[in-house]
Protein backbone atom coordinates (compact mmCIF):
# COMPACT_ATOMS: atom_id res chain seq x y z
CA UNK A 1 0.00 0.00 0.00
CA UNK A 2 1.37 3.41 -0.94
CA UNK A 3 1.98 6.23 1.51
CA UNK A 4 -0.93 8.29 0.10
CA UNK A 5 -3.38 5.42 0.49
CA UNK A 6 -2.25 4.97 4.08
CA UNK A 7 -2.67 8.67 4.85
CA UNK A 8 -5.84 9.43 2.90
CA UNK A 9 -7.34 5.99 2.38
CA UNK A 10 -9.46 4.99 -0.58
CA UNK A 11 -13.06 3.98 -1.13
CA UNK A 12 -12.00 0.42 -1.93
CA UNK A 13 -10.10 0.04 1.34
CA UNK A 14 -13.14 1.10 3.34
CA UNK A 15 -15.36 -1.39 1.54
CA UNK A 16 -12.76 -4.15 2.13
CA UNK A 17 -12.69 -3.28 5.84
CA UNK A 18 -16.51 -3.46 5.94
CA UNK A 19 -16.39 -6.87 4.26
CA UNK A 20 -13.90 -8.07 6.86
CA UNK A 21 -16.14 -6.76 9.64
CA UNK A 22 -19.16 -8.50 8.13
CA UNK A 23 -17.32 -11.79 7.87
CA UNK A 24 -15.95 -11.55 11.40
CA UNK A 25 -19.45 -11.03 12.81
CA UNK A 26 -20.38 -14.54 11.71
CA UNK A 27 -17.06 -16.19 12.55
CA UNK A 28 -16.34 -15.88 16.26
CA UNK A 29 -12.66 -15.29 16.88
CA UNK A 30 -12.41 -17.30 20.09
CA UNK A 31 -14.04 -20.69 20.59
CA UNK A 32 -15.10 -21.31 24.18
CA UNK A 33 -13.49 -24.45 25.69
CA UNK A 34 -16.01 -27.27 26.20
CA UNK A 35 -15.63 -27.29 30.00
CA UNK A 36 -16.48 -23.57 30.22
CA UNK A 37 -19.36 -23.99 27.75
CA UNK A 38 -20.77 -26.88 29.79
CA UNK A 39 -20.47 -24.96 33.06
CA UNK A 40 -22.23 -21.92 31.57
CA UNK A 41 -25.11 -23.90 30.03
CA UNK A 42 -25.51 -26.20 33.04
CA UNK A 43 -25.86 -23.24 35.40
CA UNK A 44 -28.18 -21.47 32.93
CA UNK A 45 -30.43 -24.56 33.08
CA UNK A 46 -30.58 -24.25 36.87
CA UNK A 47 -28.07 -26.94 37.87
CA UNK A 48 -25.94 -26.72 41.00
CA UNK A 49 -22.28 -27.23 40.23
CA UNK A 50 -19.70 -28.36 42.82
CA UNK A 51 -16.12 -28.70 41.60
CA UNK A 52 -13.83 -31.10 43.50
CA UNK A 53 -10.06 -31.58 43.22
CA UNK A 54 -9.89 -34.81 45.22
CA UNK A 55 -12.11 -37.71 46.34
CA UNK A 56 -11.92 -36.40 49.92
CA UNK A 57 -13.29 -33.06 48.74
CA UNK A 58 -16.04 -34.90 46.85
CA UNK A 59 -17.06 -36.75 50.03
CA UNK A 60 -17.11 -33.45 51.92
CA UNK A 61 -19.29 -31.79 49.26
CA UNK A 62 -21.67 -34.76 49.31
CA UNK A 63 -21.96 -34.37 53.08
CA UNK A 64 -22.70 -30.64 52.59
CA UNK A 65 -25.53 -31.52 50.18
CA UNK A 66 -27.02 -33.92 52.73
CA UNK A 67 -26.82 -31.24 55.45
CA UNK A 68 -28.29 -28.52 53.21
CA UNK A 69 -31.33 -30.66 52.38
CA UNK A 70 -31.63 -32.56 55.70
CA UNK A 71 -31.35 -35.91 53.90
CA UNK A 72 -29.78 -37.81 56.81
CA UNK A 73 -31.40 -41.12 57.79
CA UNK A 74 -33.56 -41.11 54.69
CA UNK A 75 -33.93 -43.44 51.71
CA UNK A 76 -31.94 -42.88 48.53
CA UNK A 77 -32.12 -44.49 45.10
CA UNK A 78 -28.84 -45.84 43.72
CA UNK A 79 -28.25 -48.64 41.21
CA UNK A 80 -24.43 -48.50 41.07
CA UNK A 81 -22.40 -50.59 43.56
CA UNK A 82 -19.37 -48.31 43.09
CA UNK A 83 -21.36 -45.49 44.79
CA UNK A 84 -22.86 -47.51 47.65
CA UNK A 85 -19.97 -46.59 50.00
CA UNK A 86 -21.01 -42.89 49.91
CA UNK A 87 -24.48 -43.88 51.13
CA UNK A 88 -23.18 -46.39 53.71
CA UNK A 89 -20.75 -43.81 55.17
CA UNK A 90 -23.70 -41.52 55.82
CA UNK A 91 -26.10 -44.26 57.03
CA UNK A 92 -28.55 -43.83 54.16
CA UNK A 93 -30.88 -46.67 53.15
CA UNK A 94 -30.56 -47.65 49.48
CA UNK A 95 -31.67 -51.32 49.45
CA UNK A 96 -35.33 -51.49 48.42
CA UNK A 97 -35.91 -47.80 49.20
CA UNK A 98 -39.41 -46.53 49.84
CA UNK A 99 -40.08 -42.94 48.80
CA UNK A 100 -36.40 -42.08 48.10
CA UNK A 101 -35.48 -38.43 48.65
CA UNK A 102 -32.83 -38.38 45.92
CA UNK A 103 -31.03 -40.39 43.24
CA UNK A 104 -27.27 -40.86 43.55
CA UNK A 105 -25.74 -41.80 40.20
CA UNK A 106 -22.80 -41.39 37.91
CA UNK A 107 -23.43 -40.49 34.26
CA UNK A 108 -22.18 -41.47 30.83
CA UNK A 109 -21.21 -37.95 29.77
CA UNK A 110 -21.83 -34.24 30.28
CA UNK A 111 -22.97 -32.43 27.13
CA UNK A 112 -21.51 -28.94 26.74
CA UNK A 113 -23.66 -27.42 23.99
CA UNK A 114 -26.88 -27.67 25.99
CA UNK A 115 -25.61 -28.24 29.56
CA UNK A 116 -27.29 -31.63 29.91
CA UNK A 117 -26.40 -34.89 31.68
CA UNK A 118 -26.40 -38.08 29.56
CA UNK A 119 -27.68 -41.16 31.43
CA UNK A 120 -28.39 -44.77 30.43
CA UNK A 121 -29.81 -47.94 31.96
CA UNK A 122 -26.46 -48.33 33.76
CA UNK A 123 -27.42 -45.41 36.02
CA UNK A 124 -31.23 -45.35 36.02
CA UNK A 125 -32.23 -48.88 34.87
CA UNK A 126 -35.44 -48.63 32.80
CA UNK A 127 -36.88 -45.63 34.67
CA UNK A 128 -37.99 -42.64 32.67
CA UNK A 129 -36.87 -39.22 33.99
CA UNK A 130 -40.33 -38.43 35.44
CA UNK A 131 -40.24 -41.73 37.40
CA UNK A 132 -37.02 -40.77 39.19
CA UNK A 133 -36.87 -38.70 42.40
CA UNK A 134 -37.14 -34.92 41.95
CA UNK A 135 -33.69 -34.53 43.55
CA UNK A 136 -30.51 -35.90 41.99
CA UNK A 137 -26.85 -35.99 42.98
CA UNK A 138 -24.71 -36.84 39.96
CA UNK A 139 -21.04 -37.79 40.14
CA UNK A 140 -18.90 -37.07 37.05
CA UNK A 141 -15.33 -36.31 36.03
CA UNK A 142 -13.98 -33.51 33.87
CA UNK A 143 -12.90 -36.00 31.19
CA UNK A 144 -16.59 -36.87 30.64
CA UNK A 145 -17.41 -33.42 29.22
CA UNK A 146 -18.11 -33.66 25.49
CA UNK A 147 -19.20 -31.03 22.99
CA UNK A 148 -22.55 -32.46 21.83
CA UNK A 149 -24.94 -35.44 22.05
CA UNK A 150 -23.51 -37.05 18.91
CA UNK A 151 -20.10 -37.19 20.63
CA UNK A 152 -21.81 -38.70 23.68
CA UNK A 153 -23.49 -41.43 21.66
CA UNK A 154 -20.22 -42.23 19.87
CA UNK A 155 -18.48 -42.49 23.24
CA UNK A 156 -21.16 -44.88 24.55
CA UNK A 157 -20.81 -47.04 21.43
CA UNK A 158 -17.03 -47.15 21.87
CA UNK A 159 -17.16 -47.79 25.65
CA UNK A 160 -19.75 -50.60 25.49
CA UNK A 161 -18.59 -52.59 22.51
CA UNK A 162 -20.89 -55.59 23.18
CA UNK A 163 -23.18 -54.77 26.14
CA UNK A 164 -24.72 -51.64 24.65
CA UNK A 165 -26.91 -49.94 27.31
CA UNK A 166 -30.56 -49.13 26.74
CA UNK A 167 -32.74 -46.26 27.96
CA UNK A 168 -30.34 -43.55 26.76
CA UNK A 169 -31.64 -40.15 27.85
CA UNK A 170 -30.49 -36.67 28.79
CA UNK A 171 -31.67 -34.52 31.65
CA UNK A 172 -31.46 -30.86 30.83
CA UNK A 173 -33.88 -28.86 32.97
CA UNK A 174 -32.90 -28.45 36.60
CA UNK A 175 -35.57 -26.04 37.72
CA UNK A 176 -39.22 -25.60 36.85
CA UNK A 177 -39.64 -23.29 33.88
CA UNK A 178 -41.38 -20.03 34.72
CA UNK A 179 -43.37 -20.27 31.51
CA UNK A 180 -43.99 -23.64 29.92
CA UNK A 181 -43.34 -23.74 26.18
CA UNK A 182 -43.11 -26.53 23.64
CA UNK A 183 -39.39 -27.00 24.40
CA UNK A 184 -40.22 -28.03 27.98
CA UNK A 185 -43.13 -30.29 27.01
CA UNK A 186 -42.74 -33.77 28.50
CA UNK A 187 -39.58 -32.89 30.43
CA UNK A 188 -39.35 -33.39 34.17
CA UNK A 189 -37.40 -30.65 35.93
CA UNK A 190 -34.94 -32.02 38.49
CA UNK A 191 -33.18 -30.39 41.42
CA UNK A 192 -29.73 -31.55 40.34
CA UNK A 193 -26.37 -31.30 42.10
CA UNK A 194 -23.30 -32.15 40.03
CA UNK A 195 -20.18 -33.29 41.89
CA UNK A 196 -17.48 -32.78 39.25
CA UNK A 197 -14.12 -34.39 40.02
CA UNK A 198 -11.00 -33.11 38.26
CA UNK A 199 -9.27 -36.01 36.50
CA UNK A 200 -7.35 -34.32 33.68
TANOR-V401451 format. One record per pair of residues at least 24 apart in sequence whose ideal C-beta (glycine too) atoms are under 7 Angstrom apart, sorted by the first residue. I is the first residue (numbers start at 1). GAP is how many residues later the second one is. D is the distance in Angstrom with one decimal. If there is no record, write none. Layout:
# TANOR-V401451
i=I gap=GAP d=D
i=I gap=GAP d=D
This chain:
# TANOR-V401451
i=34 gap=78 d=4.3
i=34 gap=111 d=5.4
i=34 gap=112 d=6.9
i=34 gap=113 d=5.2
i=35 gap=107 d=6.3
i=35 gap=110 d=5.3
i=37 gap=75 d=4.2
i=37 gap=76 d=6.8
i=38 gap=72 d=5.4
i=38 gap=74 d=3.9
i=38 gap=77 d=6.1
i=38 gap=107 d=5.0
i=41 gap=71 d=6.7
i=41 gap=73 d=5.9
i=41 gap=74 d=2.8
i=42 gap=73 d=3.9
i=42 gap=152 d=6.8
i=44 gap=71 d=6.2
i=45 gap=70 d=4.7
i=45 gap=127 d=5.8
i=45 gap=128 d=6.0
i=45 gap=129 d=5.2
i=46 gap=127 d=6.9
i=46 gap=128 d=3.8
i=46 gap=129 d=3.2
i=47 gap=68 d=6.9
i=47 gap=127 d=4.2
i=47 gap=145 d=5.1
i=47 gap=147 d=5.9
i=48 gap=144 d=6.7
i=48 gap=145 d=4.7
i=48 gap=146 d=6.9
i=49 gap=145 d=5.3
i=49 gap=147 d=6.7
i=50 gap=143 d=6.4
i=50 gap=144 d=6.6
i=50 gap=145 d=5.3
i=50 gap=146 d=6.8
i=51 gap=145 d=5.3
i=52 gap=143 d=6.0
i=52 gap=144 d=6.6
i=52 gap=145 d=5.0
i=52 gap=146 d=6.9
i=53 gap=145 d=5.3
i=58 gap=137 d=5.3
i=58 gap=139 d=5.5
i=59 gap=27 d=7.0
i=61 gap=134 d=5.7
i=62 gap=24 d=5.8
i=62 gap=75 d=6.8
i=62 gap=133 d=6.4
i=63 gap=27 d=6.8
i=65 gap=72 d=6.0
i=65 gap=128 d=5.3
i=66 gap=24 d=6.0
i=71 gap=30 d=5.1
i=71 gap=31 d=6.3
i=74 gap=27 d=4.6
i=75 gap=24 d=6.3
i=75 gap=25 d=4.6
i=75 gap=26 d=6.5
i=76 gap=24 d=5.3
i=76 gap=25 d=6.4
i=76 gap=26 d=5.6
i=76 gap=28 d=5.6
i=77 gap=26 d=4.6
i=77 gap=56 d=5.9
i=78 gap=26 d=4.4
i=78 gap=27 d=6.8
i=79 gap=44 d=6.6
i=79 gap=45 d=7.0
i=79 gap=46 d=5.6
i=80 gap=25 d=6.4
i=80 gap=26 d=6.0
i=80 gap=43 d=6.6
i=83 gap=56 d=6.7
i=100 gap=33 d=5.1
i=101 gap=32 d=6.5
i=101 gap=34 d=6.1
i=102 gap=31 d=5.3
i=102 gap=33 d=3.8
i=102 gap=34 d=6.2
i=102 gap=35 d=5.8
i=103 gap=29 d=5.3
i=103 gap=30 d=5.0
i=103 gap=33 d=4.7
i=104 gap=33 d=5.0
i=105 gap=31 d=7.0
i=105 gap=33 d=5.8
i=106 gap=33 d=5.0
i=106 gap=34 d=6.7
i=107 gap=31 d=5.4
i=107 gap=33 d=5.2
i=107 gap=37 d=6.8
i=108 gap=44 d=6.5
i=108 gap=48 d=5.6
i=109 gap=35 d=4.9
i=109 gap=37 d=5.0
i=109 gap=43 d=4.3
i=109 gap=46 d=5.8
i=110 gap=30 d=5.6
i=110 gap=34 d=5.4
i=110 gap=35 d=4.7
i=111 gap=35 d=6.3
i=111 gap=37 d=6.3
i=111 gap=38 d=5.6
i=111 gap=41 d=5.7
i=111 gap=59 d=6.4
i=112 gap=33 d=5.8
i=112 gap=34 d=6.6
i=112 gap=35 d=5.2
i=113 gap=34 d=6.0
i=113 gap=35 d=4.8
i=114 gap=58 d=5.9
i=115 gap=57 d=6.8
i=116 gap=54 d=4.1
i=116 gap=55 d=6.3
i=116 gap=56 d=4.0
i=117 gap=53 d=6.5
i=117 gap=54 d=5.0
i=118 gap=34 d=4.6
i=118 gap=52 d=5.2
i=119 gap=50 d=5.7
i=119 gap=52 d=6.6
i=120 gap=36 d=6.8
i=120 gap=45 d=3.8
i=120 gap=47 d=6.0
i=120 gap=48 d=5.0
i=121 gap=44 d=4.8
i=121 gap=45 d=4.7
i=121 gap=46 d=4.2
i=122 gap=43 d=5.1
i=124 gap=43 d=6.6
i=126 gap=41 d=5.4
i=129 gap=40 d=6.2
i=129 gap=42 d=5.7
i=129 gap=59 d=4.7
i=130 gap=58 d=4.0
i=134 gap=56 d=6.2
i=134 gap=57 d=5.9
i=135 gap=56 d=4.7
i=136 gap=54 d=5.1
i=136 gap=56 d=4.6
i=137 gap=56 d=4.8
i=137 gap=58 d=6.7
i=138 gap=54 d=6.3
i=138 gap=56 d=5.2
i=138 gap=57 d=7.0
i=139 gap=56 d=5.0
i=140 gap=54 d=6.4
i=140 gap=56 d=5.6
i=141 gap=56 d=4.9
i=141 gap=58 d=4.2
i=142 gap=54 d=6.3
i=142 gap=56 d=5.3
i=142 gap=57 d=5.7
i=142 gap=58 d=5.1
i=143 gap=56 d=5.2
i=143 gap=57 d=5.6
